[in-house]
Amino acid sequence: MKLSSRARYALRFMLEIAKHSDGITPVSLSLAAKTGGMPRRYLEQLAIGLKSAGLVRGVSGKVGGYHLTRPPAEIRIGDIVQAAIGPVSG
């Protein structure tokens, strides 16, 4: 299966949150963009879909960023792809 750029970036974004999360301090878009080699503006757009799907929770403020809403082992790749690009048939 070939994934779209949007789906690949969403997967990478979620991976960066999982890698850098300590459960207390949210992972900023800037950190995820820098360590994952992704454009920050693109991640801003992806975060909206991931929040709507209930996969991440945003924290506002100076030290704001994103937390996963459940443990990484409970998040399926299909959930992330669907949040990024919509329903997948097959």
MMTF fields as JSON, N, C-alpha, C and O atoms, coordinates in Angstrom:
{
  "mmtfVersion": "1.0.0",
  "mmtfProducer": "UNKNOWN",
  "numBonds": 359,
  "numAtoms": 360,
  "numGroups": 90,
  "numChains": 1,
  "numModels": 1,
  "chainsPerModel": [1],
  "groupsPerChain": [90],
  "chainIdList": ["A"],
  "bondAtomList": [4, 2, 8, 6, 12, 10, 16, 14, 20, 18, 24, 22, 28, 26, 32, 30, 36, 34, 40, 38, 44, 42, 48, 46, 52, 50, 56, 54, 60, 58, 64, 62, 68, 66, 72, 70, 76, 74, 80, 78, 84, 82, 88, 86, 92, 90, 96, 94, 100, 98, 104, 102, 108, 106, 112, 110, 116, 114, 120, 118, 124, 122, 128, 126, 132, 130, 136, 134, 140, 138, 144, 142, 148, 146, 152, 150, 156, 154, 160, 158, 164, 162, 168, 166, 172, 170, 176, 174, 180, 178, 184, 182, 188, 186, 192, 190, 196, 194, 200, 198, 204, 202, 208, 206, 212, 210, 216, 214, 220, 218, 224, 222, 228, 226, 232, 230, 236, 234, 240, 238, 244, 242, 248, 246, 252, 250, 256, 254, 260, 258, 264, 262, 268, 266, 272, 270, 276, 274, 280, 278, 284, 282, 288, 286, 292, 290, 296, 294, 300, 298, 304, 302, 308, 306, 312, 310, 316, 314, 320, 318, 324, 322, 328, 326, 332, 330, 336, 334, 340, 338, 344, 342, 348, 346, 352, 350, 356, 354],
  "bondOrderList": [1, 1, 1, 1, 1, 1, 1, 1, 1, 1, 1, 1, 1, 1, 1, 1, 1, 1, 1, 1, 1, 1, 1, 1, 1, 1, 1, 1, 1, 1, 1, 1, 1, 1, 1, 1, 1, 1, 1, 1, 1, 1, 1, 1, 1, 1, 1, 1, 1, 1, 1, 1, 1, 1, 1, 1, 1, 1, 1, 1, 1, 1, 1, 1, 1, 1, 1, 1, 1, 1, 1, 1, 1, 1, 1, 1, 1, 1, 1, 1, 1, 1, 1, 1, 1, 1, 1, 1, 1],
  "groupList": [{"groupName": "MET", "atomNameList": ["N", "CA", "C", "O"], "elementList": ["N", "C", "C", "O"], "formalChargeList": [0, 0, 0, 0], "bondAtomList": [1, 0, 2, 1, 3, 2], "bondOrderList": [1, 1, 2], "singleLetterCode": "M", "chemCompType": "L-PEPTIDE LINKING"}, {"groupName": "LYS", "atomNameList": ["N", "CA", "C", "O"], "elementList": ["N", "C", "C", "O"], "formalChargeList": [0, 0, 0, 0], "bondAtomList": [1, 0, 2, 1, 3, 2], "bondOrderList": [1, 1, 2], "singleLetterCode": "K", "chemCompType": "L-PEPTIDE LINKING"}, {"groupName": "LEU", "atomNameList": ["N", "CA", "C", "O"], "elementList": ["N", "C", "C", "O"], "formalChargeList": [0, 0, 0, 0], "bondAtomList": [1, 0, 2, 1, 3, 2], "bondOrderList": [1, 1, 2], "singleLetterCode": "L", "chemCompType": "L-PEPTIDE LINKING"}, {"groupName": "SER", "atomNameList": ["N", "CA", "C", "O"], "elementList": ["N", "C", "C", "O"], "formalChargeList": [0, 0, 0, 0], "bondAtomList": [1, 0, 2, 1, 3, 2], "bondOrderList": [1, 1, 2], "singleLetterCode": "S", "chemCompType": "L-PEPTIDE LINKING"}, {"groupName": "ARG", "atomNameList": ["N", "CA", "C", "O"], "elementList": ["N", "C", "C", "O"], "formalChargeList": [0, 0, 0, 0], "bondAtomList": [1, 0, 2, 1, 3, 2], "bondOrderList": [1, 1, 2], "singleLetterCode": "R", "chemCompType": "L-PEPTIDE LINKING"}, {"groupName": "ALA", "atomNameList": ["N", "CA", "C", "O"], "elementList": ["N", "C", "C", "O"], "formalChargeList": [0, 0, 0, 0], "bondAtomList": [1, 0, 2, 1, 3, 2], "bondOrderList": [1, 1, 2], "singleLetterCode": "A", "chemCompType": "L-PEPTIDE LINKING"}, {"groupName": "TYR", "atomNameList": ["N", "CA", "C", "O"], "elementList": ["N", "C", "C", "O"], "formalChargeList": [0, 0, 0, 0], "bondAtomList": [1, 0, 2, 1, 3, 2], "bondOrderList": [1, 1, 2], "singleLetterCode": "Y", "chemCompType": "L-PEPTIDE LINKING"}, {"groupName": "PHE", "atomNameList": ["N", "CA", "C", "O"], "elementList": ["N", "C", "C", "O"], "formalChargeList": [0, 0, 0, 0], "bondAtomList": [1, 0, 2, 1, 3, 2], "bondOrderList": [1, 1, 2], "singleLetterCode": "F", "chemCompType": "L-PEPTIDE LINKING"}, {"groupName": "GLU", "atomNameList": ["N", "CA", "C", "O"], "elementList": ["N", "C", "C", "O"], "formalChargeList": [0, 0, 0, 0], "bondAtomList": [1, 0, 2, 1, 3, 2], "bondOrderList": [1, 1, 2], "singleLetterCode": "E", "chemCompType": "L-PEPTIDE LINKING"}, {"groupName": "ILE", "atomNameList": ["N", "CA", "C", "O"], "elementList": ["N", "C", "C", "O"], "formalChargeList": [0, 0, 0, 0], "bondAtomList": [1, 0, 2, 1, 3, 2], "bondOrderList": [1, 1, 2], "singleLetterCode": "I", "chemCompType": "L-PEPTIDE LINKING"}, {"groupName": "HIS", "atomNameList": ["N", "CA", "C", "O"], "elementList": ["N", "C", "C", "O"], "formalChargeList": [0, 0, 0, 0], "bondAtomList": [1, 0, 2, 1, 3, 2], "bondOrderList": [1, 1, 2], "singleLetterCode": "H", "chemCompType": "L-PEPTIDE LINKING"}, {"groupName": "ASP", "atomNameList": ["N", "CA", "C", "O"], "elementList": ["N", "C", "C", "O"], "formalChargeList": [0, 0, 0, 0], "bondAtomList": [1, 0, 2, 1, 3, 2], "bondOrderList": [1, 1, 2], "singleLetterCode": "D", "chemCompType": "L-PEPTIDE LINKING"}, {"groupName": "GLY", "atomNameList": ["N", "CA", "C", "O"], "elementList": ["N", "C", "C", "O"], "formalChargeList": [0, 0, 0, 0], "bondAtomList": [1, 0, 2, 1, 3, 2], "bondOrderList": [1, 1, 2], "singleLetterCode": "G", "chemCompType": "PEPTIDE LINKING"}, {"groupName": "THR", "atomNameList": ["N", "CA", "C", "O"], "elementList": ["N", "C", "C", "O"], "formalChargeList": [0, 0, 0, 0], "bondAtomList": [1, 0, 2, 1, 3, 2], "bondOrderList": [1, 1, 2], "singleLetterCode": "T", "chemCompType": "L-PEPTIDE LINKING"}, {"groupName": "PRO", "atomNameList": ["N", "CA", "C", "O"], "elementList": ["N", "C", "C", "O"], "formalChargeList": [0, 0, 0, 0], "bondAtomList": [1, 0, 2, 1, 3, 2], "bondOrderList": [1, 1, 2], "singleLetterCode": "P", "chemCompType": "L-PEPTIDE LINKING"}, {"groupName": "VAL", "atomNameList": ["N", "CA", "C", "O"], "elementList": ["N", "C", "C", "O"], "formalChargeList": [0, 0, 0, 0], "bondAtomList": [1, 0, 2, 1, 3, 2], "bondOrderList": [1, 1, 2], "singleLetterCode": "V", "chemCompType": "L-PEPTIDE LINKING"}, {"groupName": "GLN", "atomNameList": ["N", "CA", "C", "O"], "elementList": ["N", "C", "C", "O"], "formalChargeList": [0, 0, 0, 0], "bondAtomList": [1, 0, 2, 1, 3, 2], "bondOrderList": [1, 1, 2], "singleLetterCode": "Q", "chemCompType": "L-PEPTIDE LINKING"}],
  "groupTypeList": [0, 1, 2, 3, 3, 4, 5, 4, 6, 5, 2, 4, 7, 0, 2, 8, 9, 5, 1, 10, 3, 11, 12, 9, 13, 14, 15, 3, 2, 3, 2, 5, 5, 1, 13, 12, 12, 0, 14, 4, 4, 6, 2, 8, 16, 2, 5, 9, 12, 2, 1, 3, 5, 12, 2, 15, 4, 12, 15, 3, 12, 1, 15, 12, 12, 6, 10, 2, 13, 4, 14, 14, 5, 8, 9, 4, 9, 12, 11, 9, 15, 16, 5, 5, 9, 12, 14, 15, 3, 12],
  "groupIdList": [1, 2, 3, 4, 5, 6, 7, 8, 9, 10, 11, 12, 13, 14, 15, 16, 17, 18, 19, 20, 21, 22, 23, 24, 25, 26, 27, 28, 29, 30, 31, 32, 33, 34, 35, 36, 37, 38, 39, 40, 41, 42, 43, 44, 45, 46, 47, 48, 49, 50, 51, 52, 53, 54, 55, 56, 57, 58, 59, 60, 61, 62, 63, 64, 65, 66, 67, 68, 69, 70, 71, 72, 73, 74, 75, 76, 77, 78, 79, 80, 81, 82, 83, 84, 85, 86, 87, 88, 89, 90],
  "secStructList": [7, 7, 7, 7, 2, 2, 2, 2, 2, 2, 2, 2, 2, 2, 2, 2, 2, 2, 2, 2, 7, 7, 1, 1, 1, 7, 5, 7, 2, 2, 2, 2, 2, 2, 2, 2, 6, 7, 7, 2, 2, 2, 2, 2, 2, 2, 2, 2, 2, 2, 2, 2, 6, 6, 1, 3, 3, 3, 3, 7, 1, 6, 6, 7, 3, 3, 3, 3, 1, 1, 7, 4, 4, 4, 7, 7, 2, 2, 2, 2, 2, 2, 2, 2, 2, 7, 7, 7, 7, 7],
  "xCoordList": [0.846, 0.0, 0.896, 1.831, 0.595, 1.349, 0.589, -0.603, 1.292, 0.67, 0.93, 1.978, -0.025, 0.141, 1.141, 1.444, 1.641, 2.56, 1.893, 2.522, 0.634, -0.106, -0.139, 0.073, -0.399, -0.445, 0.94, 1.07, 1.966, 3.33, 3.748, 4.339, 3.445, 3.78, 2.994, 3.541, 1.742, 0.948, 1.552, 1.626, 1.979, 2.625, 3.922, 4.193, 4.715, 5.978, 5.735, 6.467, 4.701, 4.365, 3.981, 4.45, 3.137, 2.728, 3.925, 4.018, 4.825, 6.023, 6.892, 7.423, 7.04, 7.838, 7.209, 7.919, 5.889, 5.225, 5.49, 5.815, 5.353, 5.568, 7.016, 7.259, 7.971, 9.388, 9.775, 10.57, 9.228, 9.669, 8.755, 9.046, 7.67, 6.717, 7.202, 7.658, 7.086, 7.378, 6.096, 6.137, 4.957, 3.677, 3.273, 2.126, 4.208, 3.925, 4.041, 3.096, 5.196, 5.448, 4.971, 5.359, 4.132, 3.678, 4.822, 5.774, 4.705, 5.71, 5.28, 4.189, 6.139, 5.808, 5.892, 6.601, 5.153, 5.231, 6.641, 7.138, 7.284, 8.642, 9.604, 10.415, 9.526, 10.405, 10.124, 11.052, 8.852, 8.489, 8.938, 9.42, 8.782, 9.186, 10.694, 11.181, 11.429, 12.888, 13.463, 14.274, 13.049, 13.611, 13.121, 13.81, 11.926, 11.378, 11.656, 11.318, 12.279, 12.586, 11.337, 11.269, 10.344, 9.084, 8.778, 9.233, 8.014, 7.631, 6.629, 5.632, 6.891, 6.02, 4.607, 3.634, 4.491, 3.159, 2.321, 1.109, 2.958, 2.237, 1.745, 0.633, 2.572, 2.171, 1.002, 0.15, 0.957, -0.18, -1.485, -2.483, -1.476, -2.671, -3.015, -4.182, -2.007, -2.239, -2.769, -3.599, -2.287, -2.695, -4.205, -4.817, -4.8, -6.257, -7.007, -7.909, -6.637, -7.286, -7.018, -7.9, -5.798, -5.446, -6.184, -6.57, -6.382, -7.162, -8.625, -9.248, -9.171, -10.574, -10.822, -11.897, -9.827, -9.952, -9.699, -9.844, -9.319, -9.082, -7.764, -7.613, -6.803, -5.501, -4.501, -3.608, -4.643, -3.768, -4.62, -5.764, -4.027, -4.675, -3.716, -2.54, -4.227, -3.407, -3.393, -4.385, -2.242, -2.081, -1.654, -0.651, -2.406, -2.099, -1.074, -0.828, -0.49, 0.397, 1.841, 2.199, 2.652, 4.067, 4.779, 5.635, 4.427, 5.032, 4.04, 4.037, 3.202, 2.179, 2.735, 3.911, 1.858, 2.229, 1.162, -0.025, 1.587, 0.643, 1.047, 2.226, 0.019, 0.147, -0.649, -1.638, -0.229, -1.054, -2.186, -1.992, -3.351, -4.492, -4.536, -5.269, -3.747, -3.652, -2.214, -1.43, -1.87, -0.52, -0.233, -1.132, 1.008, 1.342, 0.962, 0.569, 1.072, 0.756, -0.722, -1.09, -1.567, -2.999, -3.455, -4.631, -2.544, -2.891, -2.51, -1.36, -3.46, -3.23, -2.843, -3.287, -2.012, -1.579, -2.788, -2.831, -3.752, -4.959, -5.719, -6.294, -5.722, -6.386, -5.711, -6.379, -4.397, -3.629, -3.849, -4.074, -3.783, -3.977, -5.377, -5.538, -6.381, -7.747, -7.934, -8.673, -7.275, -7.364, -6.731, -7.17, -5.696, -4.966, -5.653, -5.733, -6.154, -6.663, -8.12, -8.679, -8.745, -10.139, -10.251, -9.244, -11.467, -11.694, -10.892, -10.758, -10.373, -9.599, -10.382, -10.78, -10.603, -11.308, -10.307, -9.168, -10.716, -9.839, -9.723, -9.01],
  "yCoordList": [-1.17, 0.0, 1.24, 1.351, 2.144, 3.385, 4.46, 4.677, 5.121, 6.154, 7.532, 7.782, 8.412, 9.793, 10.504, 10.037, 11.627, 12.43, 12.838, 12.821, 13.201, 13.619, 12.495, 12.743, 11.282, 10.14, 9.851, 9.57, 9.919, 9.673, 10.711, 10.363, 11.975, 13.021, 12.839, 13.062, 12.445, 12.214, 11.089, 11.19, 10.03, 8.922, 9.375, 9.032, 10.14, 10.645, 11.599, 11.577, 12.44, 13.377, 12.622, 12.955, 11.615, 10.827, 10.094, 9.964, 9.625, 8.957, 9.922, 9.555, 11.142, 12.141, 12.475, 12.64, 12.575, 12.846, 11.685, 11.902, 10.468, 9.292, 9.22, 8.879, 9.535, 9.457, 10.504, 10.222, 11.706, 12.81, 13.083, 13.962, 12.355, 12.594, 11.953, 10.81, 12.736, 12.184, 12.036, 11.67, 12.324, 12.213, 13.462, 13.587, 14.384, 15.608, 16.83, 17.607, 16.992, 18.14, 17.832, 16.816, 18.699, 18.445, 18.618, 19.361, 17.927, 18.002, 19.122, 19.078, 20.11, 21.253, 20.882, 19.953, 21.629, 21.438, 21.714, 21.026, 22.721, 23.068, 21.915, 21.598, 21.286, 20.159, 18.989, 18.396, 18.656, 17.543, 17.822, 16.922, 19.068, 19.429, 19.321, 18.785, 19.833, 19.835, 18.427, 18.049, 17.646, 16.306, 15.336, 14.372, 15.593, 14.705, 15.155, 14.455, 16.333, 16.839, 17.152, 16.844, 17.77, 18.069, 19.556, 20.217, 20.093, 21.504, 21.748, 21.034, 22.74, 23.05, 23.411, 22.971, 24.197, 24.609, 23.4, 23.374, 22.426, 21.223, 20.465, 19.938, 20.413, 19.726, 20.432, 19.783, 21.747, 22.492, 22.007, 21.834, 21.792, 21.316, 19.879, 19.552, 19.037, 17.644, 17.522, 16.66, 18.384, 18.324, 18.502, 17.919, 19.3, 19.518, 18.196, 17.87, 17.446, 16.163, 15.133, 14.354, 15.131, 14.183, 14.508, 13.603, 15.801, 16.202, 15.81, 15.295, 16.051, 15.706, 14.21, 13.79, 13.415, 11.959, 11.454, 10.262, 12.363, 11.971, 11.259, 10.536, 11.452, 10.798, 11.641, 11.101, 12.96, 13.856, 14.889, 15.158, 15.452, 16.514, 17.684, 17.536, 18.847, 20.047, 20.772, 20.783, 21.385, 22.195, 23.576, 23.717, 24.597, 25.973, 26.6, 26.118, 27.685, 28.455, 28.422, 27.829, 29.073, 29.213, 27.858, 27.664, 26.949, 25.615, 24.598, 23.433, 25.049, 24.197, 23.201, 23.232, 22.328, 21.306, 20.222, 20.503, 18.997, 17.891, 16.678, 16.376, 16.002, 14.726, 13.697, 14.037, 12.454, 11.363, 11.148, 11.308, 10.794, 10.598, 9.196, 8.945, 8.287, 6.933, 6.44, 7.059, 5.336, 4.798, 4.47, 4.042, 4.666, 4.407, 3.009, 2.841, 2.02, 0.639, 0.455, -0.509, 1.37, 1.259, 2.044, 1.997, 2.756, 3.553, 2.766, 2.356, 2.561, 1.793, 2.722, 3.867, 2.201, 2.974, 3.395, 4.516, 2.52, 2.832, 4.021, 4.814, 4.141, 5.284, 6.593, 7.59, 6.576, 7.776, 8.133, 9.297, 7.136, 7.368, 7.909, 8.851, 7.333, 7.812, 9.236, 10.021, 9.571, 10.937, 11.924, 13.07, 11.486, 12.375, 12.519, 13.624, 11.411, 11.486, 11.097, 11.224, 10.63, 10.208, 8.698, 7.994, 8.196, 6.747, 6.05, 6.56, 4.884, 4.098, 2.828, 2.108, 2.552, 1.325, 0.237, 0.51, -0.979, -2.075, -3.019, -4.013],
  "zCoordList": [0.0, 0.0, 0.0, 0.793, -0.887, -0.964, -0.18, -0.4, 0.728, 1.546, 0.966, 0.372, 1.143, 0.701, 1.609, 2.707, 1.136, 1.948, 3.251, 4.309, 3.173, 4.365, 5.402, 6.589, 4.968, 5.885, 6.46, 7.652, 5.628, 6.11, 7.149, 8.171, 6.894, 7.853, 9.158, 10.239, 9.073, 10.281, 11.113, 12.338, 10.457, 11.168, 11.83, 12.981, 11.102, 11.652, 12.816, 13.805, 12.696, 13.758, 15.031, 16.119, 14.894, 16.055, 16.663, 17.883, 15.831, 16.319, 17.118, 18.166, 16.637, 17.355, 18.703, 19.695, 18.746, 20.026, 20.984, 22.151, 20.495, 21.343, 21.833, 22.991, 20.971, 21.349, 22.38, 23.278, 22.267, 23.11, 24.296, 25.108, 24.406, 25.482, 26.776, 26.802, 27.854, 29.171, 29.987, 31.162, 29.352, 30.021, 30.789, 31.218, 30.963, 31.713, 30.809, 30.679, 30.191, 29.326, 27.912, 27.336, 27.348, 25.974, 24.964, 25.203, 23.854, 22.788, 21.831, 21.261, 21.665, 20.814, 19.339, 18.953, 18.526, 17.076, 16.583, 15.692, 17.16, 16.729, 16.965, 16.095, 18.126, 18.426, 17.489, 16.939, 17.307, 16.425, 14.995, 14.307, 14.546, 13.188, 13.022, 12.027, 14.004, 13.898, 13.96, 13.115, 14.957, 15.11, 14.043, 13.709, 13.507, 12.481, 11.059, 10.105, 10.912, 9.579, 8.765, 7.575, 9.418, 8.755, 8.854, 9.788, 7.907, 7.984, 9.12, 9.233, 9.946, 11.09, 10.645, 11.256, 9.598, 9.131, 8.705, 8.916, 8.12, 7.706, 8.937, 8.945, 9.967, 11.191, 11.864, 12.472, 11.759, 12.315, 11.697, 12.397, 10.396, 9.7, 10.106, 10.324, 10.203, 10.579, 12.001, 12.29, 12.885, 14.29, 14.436, 15.332, 13.567, 13.635, 13.436, 14.208, 12.41, 12.148, 13.23, 13.591, 13.746, 14.8, 16.097, 16.837, 16.375, 17.549, 17.374, 18.303, 16.191, 15.923, 16.071, 16.499, 15.715, 15.809, 17.231, 17.504, 18.136, 19.521, 19.748, 20.733, 18.847, 18.991, 19.763, 20.417, 19.694, 20.446, 21.174, 20.806, 22.212, 22.985, 22.996, 23.328, 22.63, 22.587, 23.917, 24.646, 24.229, 25.429, 24.97, 24.27, 25.359, 24.956, 25.891, 26.997, 25.412, 26.266, 25.828, 24.811, 26.623, 26.305, 26.205, 25.343, 27.069, 27.032, 26.471, 26.869, 25.546, 24.965, 23.965, 23.601, 23.539, 22.571, 22.549, 22.718, 22.342, 22.183, 23.014, 23.196, 23.506, 24.211, 23.428, 22.779, 23.485, 22.973, 23.961, 25.166, 23.476, 24.365, 24.966, 25.923, 24.4, 24.94, 24.762, 24.043, 25.41, 25.243, 23.77, 23.047, 23.327, 21.917, 21.439, 20.284, 22.292, 21.899, 21.565, 20.893, 22.028, 21.779, 20.548, 20.186, 19.912, 18.737, 17.49, 17.334, 16.622, 15.395, 14.247, 14.171, 13.367, 12.204, 11.374, 10.868, 11.234, 10.472, 11.044, 10.299, 12.369, 13.006, 12.604, 12.329, 12.575, 12.225, 10.758, 10.426, 9.887, 8.453, 8.192, 7.415, 8.822, 8.622, 9.144, 8.549, 10.244, 10.76, 9.806, 9.711, 9.094, 8.182, 6.835, 6.299, 6.277, 4.902, 4.752, 3.663, 5.813, 5.718, 5.63, 5.7, 5.476, 5.444, 4.331, 3.218, 4.671, 3.721, 3.414, 4.33, 2.154, 1.781, 1.517, 1.137, 1.711, 1.371, 2.434, 2.301]
}
